[in-house]
């Protein structure tokens, strides 16, 4: 996962907690990121600045 612009540290930490939790469940990187972003949006600020900078890169398969 990488970012397209500078991001807020606090929102990034929260989003990454959600992301890694989804990866632990066996989700692919892109599915885990999507789920994390949706959870972040539902619980926090909806402005894209806080969650939309993140994109998955590389192999999208689940981490084994």
C-alpha positions as CSV (number, residue, x, y, z in Angstrom):
1,X,0.0,0.0,0.0
2,X,1.3,3.4,-0.8
3,X,-0.2,7.0,-0.8
4,X,-0.8,9.5,-3.6
5,X,-0.3,12.5,-1.3
6,X,0.9,13.4,2.2
7,X,-1.5,11.9,4.8
8,X,-2.6,12.7,8.4
9,X,-0.7,10.5,10.9
10,X,-3.7,9.8,13.2
11,X,-6.1,8.8,10.4
12,X,-3.4,6.7,8.8
13,X,-2.7,4.8,12.0
14,X,-6.4,4.0,12.4
15,X,-6.9,3.1,8.8
16,X,-3.9,0.8,8.9
17,X,-5.2,-1.0,12.0
18,X,-8.4,-1.8,10.0
19,X,-6.3,-2.8,6.9
20,X,-4.0,-5.2,8.8
21,X,-7.0,-6.8,10.6
22,X,-8.5,-7.5,7.2
23,X,-5.3,-9.0,5.9
24,X,-5.1,-11.3,9.0
25,X,-8.6,-12.6,8.0
26,X,-7.1,-13.7,4.6
27,X,-8.4,-10.9,2.4
28,X,-6.4,-9.8,-0.6
29,X,-4.6,-6.4,-0.3
30,X,-7.2,-4.6,-2.5
31,X,-10.1,-6.1,-0.7
32,X,-8.5,-5.4,2.7
33,X,-7.9,-1.8,1.8
34,X,-11.4,-1.3,0.5
35,X,-12.9,-2.8,3.7
36,X,-10.6,-0.6,5.8
37,X,-11.6,2.5,3.9
38,X,-15.3,1.7,4.2
39,X,-14.9,1.1,8.0
40,X,-13.0,4.3,8.4
41,X,-15.6,6.3,6.5
42,X,-18.4,4.8,8.6
43,X,-16.7,5.6,11.9
44,X,-14.9,8.9,11.1
45,X,-14.6,11.8,8.8
46,X,-16.0,11.1,5.4
47,X,-13.7,13.6,3.6
48,X,-11.5,11.8,1.1
49,X,-8.4,13.5,2.4
50,X,-8.3,11.1,5.3
51,X,-8.7,7.8,3.4
52,X,-8.5,8.2,-0.4
53,X,-4.7,8.7,-0.7
54,X,-4.1,5.0,-0.2
55,X,-3.7,2.6,-3.1
56,X,-2.6,-1.1,-3.2
57,X,0.4,-1.9,-5.3
58,X,2.1,-5.2,-6.3
59,X,0.7,-8.7,-6.0
60,X,-2.9,-8.5,-4.7
61,X,-3.1,-12.1,-3.5
62,X,-3.7,-12.7,0.2
63,X,-0.6,-12.8,2.4
64,X,0.2,-16.3,3.5
